[in-house]
Amino acid sequence: MNLFSETYNCYYQIMQSILTNQSAFTLTELQTGISEIGYEESLLYLIPKLKNREWDLLKEKDGVFLSKISKDFYVPLTLLQKAYIKTILQDERIQLFFDADELKHLQDLFEDVPVLWKPGDFYYYDRFSNRDDYENADYQKHFRTLVTAISHNQYVDISYESKTNHRVHHHYLPCRLEYSIKNDKFRLLGIEQSAKNKNRIEILNLNRMKEVTLLPAFAKKPPDINKSIRADYYNEPVRLLIRTERNALERTMLQFANYEKNTRKIDAHTYECLIYYNKKVETELLIEVLSFGPMIEVLGNEPFLQQIKQRLQKQKQLQNSFYFGQYENNNM
């Protein structure tokens, strides 16, 4: 697993970008480059290894760094990388990104490569069962249309079925597609064209979209969606303490990758993480935090902390009721 992680994860992508860059750069530029490709917390892991020459990959002189790799450096795909690609091709969500001919071509390229695991090897115990139908042809078409619109800042006409089963029809500027691990669903973050508050972000589930059509209208510049999302944040973020046991730090950074957050090291075994969020995703964030058990301690904000306590108390009551019922049955 360590070999796989070092070969194909985000850190590998960051280091590849740094090492193939033939320009000299300062420590500040190095930090900026790492943050742009990875996350802010990536600095906590990578910078010490590069500065202390644990990874002896950079030359340093007068505070300036230069890659030791020559400009003609080329690395062919390893068998492990090919196996990873072959494994990803088994995931049914891959159909959203490639059409049938493209998938057939990729599958033929890696025909003789073994897979690392099969989709059926995993059991998701904390995931909702009413997942999206990724094999549905209309769903795939809608997804690709939205990807095109986002790439070109193009407006779309969306016919949508509300939770009350009413058909609504609006024009949107799609801004971002997000995937929910807990719901196993994709959702669109977009701005409604006719809305009074033009910066308000609307969240639409893809599985409720009945028709998506590109419009001959384009935004002059992409909206600052992060700024719009921040406008709906709670005044106080969720404050977590993360223990480094059982690889908890890396697991939490992956789990919370879609949230804006700040992470800093408290001591050798503890990190503090501030997660910024809005009301629409609060329940999902609660479930995600609880899934880490004792590896995470919630310190605030107070409303979020109270909800955590209420959920844990309710869970304890249900467990007590279950064990009491078993005791009564065994003594009847």
C-alpha positions as CSV (number, residue, x, y, z in Angstrom):
1,M,0.0,0.0,0.0
2,N,2.9,2.4,0.7
3,L,4.3,1.7,-2.7
4,F,0.9,2.3,-4.4
5,S,0.5,5.6,-2.4
6,E,3.9,6.9,-3.3
7,T,3.5,6.0,-7.0
8,Y,0.1,7.3,-7.8
9,N,-1.4,9.6,-5.2
10,C,-1.6,13.4,-5.1
11,Y,1.9,13.8,-3.7
12,Y,3.3,12.0,-6.7
13,Q,1.5,14.4,-9.0
14,I,2.9,17.4,-7.0
15,M,6.4,16.1,-7.1
16,Q,6.2,15.3,-10.8
17,S,5.2,18.9,-11.5
18,I,8.1,20.2,-9.4
19,L,10.8,17.9,-10.7
20,T,9.9,18.5,-14.4
21,N,10.0,22.3,-14.0
22,Q,13.3,23.5,-15.3
23,S,13.0,26.9,-13.7
24,A,14.6,28.0,-10.4
25,F,12.1,28.8,-7.7
26,T,12.1,30.2,-4.1
27,L,10.7,28.5,-1.1
28,T,7.6,30.7,-1.3
29,E,7.1,29.7,-5.0
30,L,7.6,26.1,-4.0
31,Q,4.9,26.4,-1.3
32,T,2.5,28.1,-3.7
33,G,3.0,25.3,-6.3
34,I,2.3,22.6,-3.8
35,S,-0.8,24.3,-2.6
36,E,-2.2,24.8,-6.1
37,I,-1.9,21.2,-7.0
38,G,-2.6,19.7,-3.6
39,Y,-4.0,21.1,-0.4
40,E,-2.7,23.5,2.2
41,E,-2.0,20.6,4.5
42,S,0.2,19.0,1.8
43,L,2.8,21.6,2.8
44,L,3.0,20.1,6.3
45,Y,4.2,16.8,4.8
46,L,6.2,17.7,1.7
47,I,8.2,20.8,2.6
48,P,10.2,19.2,5.5
49,K,11.2,16.2,3.3
50,L,12.4,18.5,0.5
51,K,14.2,21.1,2.7
52,N,15.9,18.5,5.0
53,R,16.9,16.5,1.9
54,E,15.1,13.4,3.1
55,W,14.1,13.3,-0.5
56,D,17.3,14.4,-2.2
57,L,15.6,15.7,-5.3
58,L,16.3,19.4,-5.4
59,K,19.5,21.5,-5.5
60,E,19.5,24.6,-3.2
61,K,21.8,27.6,-3.5
62,D,21.3,31.0,-1.9
63,G,17.7,30.2,-1.1
64,V,16.8,29.2,-4.6
65,F,15.8,25.6,-5.6
66,L,16.3,23.7,-8.8
67,S,15.3,20.2,-9.8
68,K,18.0,17.6,-10.2
69,I,16.0,16.0,-13.0
70,S,17.0,16.8,-16.6
71,K,14.5,18.2,-19.1
72,D,14.4,15.0,-21.2
73,F,13.3,13.0,-18.1
74,Y,10.5,10.5,-19.0
75,V,8.9,7.8,-16.9
76,P,6.8,5.1,-18.6
77,L,3.8,3.7,-16.8
78,T,4.6,1.1,-14.3
79,L,2.7,-2.2,-14.1
80,L,1.2,-0.9,-10.8
81,Q,0.0,2.3,-12.6
82,K,-1.5,0.3,-15.4
83,A,-3.2,-2.0,-12.9
84,Y,-4.7,1.1,-11.2
85,I,-6.0,2.5,-14.5
86,K,-7.5,-0.9,-15.3
87,T,-9.1,-1.0,-11.9
88,I,-10.6,2.5,-12.3
89,L,-12.1,1.4,-15.6
90,Q,-14.1,-1.2,-13.7
91,D,-16.0,1.5,-11.8
92,E,-19.4,2.2,-13.5
93,R,-19.0,6.0,-12.9
94,I,-16.2,6.0,-15.5
95,Q,-19.0,5.9,-18.1
96,L,-19.8,9.5,-17.3
97,F,-16.4,10.6,-18.6
98,F,-15.9,8.5,-21.7
99,D,-18.2,7.3,-24.4
100,A,-18.5,3.6,-25.4
101,D,-15.8,3.8,-28.1
102,E,-13.3,5.5,-25.9
103,L,-13.9,3.0,-23.1
104,K,-13.5,0.1,-25.5
105,H,-10.2,1.6,-26.7
106,L,-8.9,2.0,-23.1
107,Q,-10.1,-1.5,-22.1
108,D,-8.3,-3.0,-25.1
109,L,-5.1,-1.2,-24.2
110,F,-5.0,-2.7,-20.7
111,E,-6.6,-6.1,-21.6
112,D,-3.8,-8.2,-20.3
113,V,-3.2,-6.1,-17.1
114,P,-4.6,-7.5,-13.8
115,V,-6.9,-5.4,-11.6
116,L,-5.9,-4.4,-8.1
117,W,-9.5,-5.0,-6.8
118,K,-13.0,-5.4,-8.0
119,P,-16.0,-3.2,-7.2
120,G,-17.6,-6.1,-5.4
121,D,-14.7,-6.4,-3.0
122,F,-16.0,-3.4,-1.0
123,Y,-18.9,-3.1,1.3
124,Y,-20.1,0.4,2.1
125,Y,-21.8,0.2,5.5
126,D,-22.4,4.0,5.9
127,R,-23.9,4.9,2.5
128,F,-27.5,5.5,1.5
129,S,-28.9,2.9,-0.8
130,N,-30.9,5.1,-3.2
131,R,-27.8,5.9,-5.3
132,D,-27.7,7.5,-8.8
133,D,-28.2,5.2,-11.8
134,Y,-24.8,5.8,-13.6
135,E,-25.7,3.4,-16.4
136,N,-28.8,5.4,-17.4
137,A,-28.1,6.9,-20.9
138,D,-30.0,10.1,-20.1
139,Y,-28.0,10.6,-16.9
140,Q,-24.7,10.2,-18.8
141,K,-25.9,12.6,-21.4
142,H,-26.8,15.2,-18.8
143,F,-23.5,14.8,-17.0
144,R,-21.5,15.3,-20.2
145,T,-23.6,18.3,-21.2
146,L,-22.9,20.0,-17.9
147,V,-19.2,19.3,-18.1
148,T,-19.2,21.0,-21.5
149,A,-21.1,24.0,-20.1
150,I,-18.8,24.4,-17.2
151,S,-15.7,24.2,-19.4
152,H,-17.1,27.0,-21.6
153,N,-19.0,29.1,-19.1
154,Q,-22.1,28.3,-21.0
155,Y,-25.7,28.6,-19.8
156,V,-28.0,25.6,-19.9
157,D,-31.8,25.0,-19.8
158,I,-32.6,22.4,-17.1
159,S,-36.0,20.7,-16.7
160,Y,-36.0,19.4,-13.1
161,E,-38.2,17.3,-10.9
162,S,-38.5,18.7,-7.4
163,K,-38.8,16.7,-4.2
164,T,-42.6,17.2,-4.3
165,N,-42.6,15.7,-7.8
166,H,-43.3,19.0,-9.6
167,R,-41.5,19.8,-12.8
168,V,-39.6,23.1,-12.7
169,H,-37.8,24.7,-15.6
170,H,-35.0,27.3,-15.3
171,H,-31.8,28.6,-17.0
172,Y,-28.6,28.1,-15.0
173,L,-24.9,28.8,-15.3
174,P,-23.3,25.5,-14.2
175,C,-20.3,26.2,-12.0
176,R,-19.2,22.9,-10.4
177,L,-20.1,19.2,-10.2
178,E,-19.7,17.6,-6.8
179,Y,-19.8,14.0,-5.7
180,S,-21.3,12.9,-2.4
181,I,-19.6,9.8,-1.0
182,K,-22.4,9.2,1.6
183,N,-25.2,9.6,-0.9
184,D,-23.4,8.1,-3.9
185,K,-24.8,10.9,-6.0
186,F,-23.6,13.8,-8.1
187,R,-25.0,17.3,-7.7
188,L,-24.6,20.5,-9.6
189,L,-23.7,23.9,-8.1
190,G,-25.1,26.5,-10.4
191,I,-26.4,30.1,-10.6
192,E,-30.0,30.7,-11.8
193,Q,-30.0,33.2,-14.6
194,S,-33.2,35.0,-13.6
195,A,-32.6,35.0,-9.8
196,K,-32.7,38.3,-8.0
197,N,-29.6,37.4,-6.1
198,K,-27.3,36.5,-9.0
199,N,-24.6,35.2,-6.7
200,R,-26.8,32.7,-5.0
201,I,-25.7,29.1,-5.5
202,E,-28.4,26.6,-6.3
203,I,-27.7,22.8,-5.7
204,L,-29.4,20.4,-8.1
205,N,-29.2,16.6,-7.9
206,L,-28.4,15.1,-11.3
207,N,-30.8,12.2,-10.8
208,R,-33.7,14.7,-10.8
209,M,-32.8,16.3,-14.1
210,K,-35.2,15.3,-16.9
211,E,-33.6,17.4,-19.6
212,V,-30.4,19.5,-20.0
213,T,-29.9,21.6,-23.1
214,L,-27.0,24.0,-23.9
215,L,-28.1,27.6,-24.6
216,P,-26.4,30.0,-27.0
217,A,-25.4,32.3,-24.1
218,F,-22.1,32.5,-22.4
219,A,-20.9,34.3,-19.2
220,K,-18.3,36.9,-19.9
221,K,-16.2,35.6,-17.1
222,P,-16.6,32.6,-14.7
223,P,-18.2,33.6,-11.4
224,D,-16.2,33.4,-8.2
225,I,-18.2,30.4,-6.9
226,N,-15.9,30.0,-3.9
227,K,-16.8,33.6,-2.8
228,S,-20.5,32.8,-3.3
229,I,-20.2,29.7,-1.2
230,R,-18.4,31.5,1.5
231,A,-21.2,34.0,1.7
232,D,-23.4,31.2,3.1
233,Y,-20.9,29.9,5.6
234,Y,-21.6,29.8,9.3
235,N,-19.8,32.5,11.2
236,E,-17.7,29.9,13.0
237,P,-16.2,26.8,11.3
238,V,-16.2,23.3,12.8
239,R,-13.1,22.9,14.8
240,L,-11.6,19.4,15.0
241,L,-8.6,17.8,16.7
242,I,-7.3,14.9,14.6
243,R,-5.1,12.2,16.1
244,T,-2.4,10.7,13.8
245,E,-3.2,7.1,14.8
246,R,-4.4,4.6,12.2
247,N,-3.5,7.0,9.3
248,A,-6.4,9.3,10.5
249,L,-4.8,12.5,9.1
250,E,-4.6,11.3,5.5
251,R,-8.0,9.7,5.7
252,T,-9.7,12.9,7.0
253,M,-7.9,15.1,4.4
254,L,-9.3,12.8,1.7
255,Q,-12.8,12.6,3.3
256,F,-13.0,16.4,3.7
257,A,-11.3,17.3,0.4
258,N,-14.4,19.0,-0.9
259,Y,-14.6,21.5,2.0
260,E,-12.6,24.7,2.5
261,K,-10.4,24.1,5.5
262,N,-7.3,25.1,7.4
263,T,-5.1,22.6,9.1
264,R,-2.1,23.1,11.4
265,K,0.1,20.8,13.5
266,I,-0.4,21.1,17.3
267,D,2.1,18.5,18.4
268,A,3.7,15.2,17.1
269,H,0.4,13.3,17.4
270,T,-2.3,15.9,16.9
271,Y,-3.5,18.3,14.2
272,E,-6.2,21.0,14.3
273,C,-8.5,21.3,11.3
274,L,-11.0,24.1,10.8
275,I,-13.8,23.2,8.3
276,Y,-16.0,25.9,6.7
277,Y,-19.4,24.9,5.6
278,N,-23.0,26.0,5.1
279,K,-26.4,24.7,6.3
280,K,-27.1,22.7,3.2
281,V,-24.3,20.2,3.8
282,E,-24.4,20.2,7.6
283,T,-26.0,16.8,8.0
284,E,-23.6,15.2,5.6
285,L,-20.7,16.7,7.4
286,L,-22.0,15.4,10.7
287,I,-22.2,11.9,9.4
288,E,-18.7,12.2,8.0
289,V,-17.2,13.4,11.2
290,L,-18.9,10.7,13.3
291,S,-17.6,8.0,11.0
292,F,-14.0,8.6,12.3
293,G,-15.0,7.7,15.9
294,P,-12.4,8.4,18.6
295,M,-9.7,9.6,16.0
296,I,-11.5,13.0,15.8
297,E,-12.5,15.2,18.7
298,V,-15.0,18.0,18.0
299,L,-14.4,21.2,19.9
300,G,-16.8,23.5,18.2
301,N,-18.7,25.4,16.9
302,E,-21.2,25.0,19.6
303,P,-24.4,24.3,17.4
304,F,-22.5,21.6,15.5
305,L,-21.1,20.2,18.8
306,Q,-24.6,20.0,20.3
307,Q,-25.8,18.1,17.3
308,I,-22.9,15.6,17.6
309,K,-23.9,15.1,21.3
310,Q,-27.6,14.6,20.4
311,R,-26.8,12.0,17.8
312,L,-24.4,10.1,20.1
313,Q,-27.0,10.2,22.9
314,K,-29.7,8.9,20.6
315,Q,-27.4,6.1,19.4
316,K,-26.6,5.2,23.0
317,Q,-30.4,5.0,23.8
318,L,-31.0,2.8,20.8
319,Q,-28.2,0.5,21.9
320,N,-29.5,0.3,25.4
321,S,-33.0,-0.5,24.2
322,F,-31.6,-3.2,22.0
323,Y,-29.6,-4.9,24.8
324,F,-32.5,-4.5,27.3
325,G,-34.8,-6.2,24.8
326,Q,-32.3,-9.1,24.3
327,Y,-32.0,-9.5,28.1
328,E,-35.8,-9.7,28.5
329,N,-36.1,-12.3,25.7
330,N,-33.3,-14.4,27.2
331,N,-35.0,-14.5,30.6
332,M,-38.6,-15.2,29.5
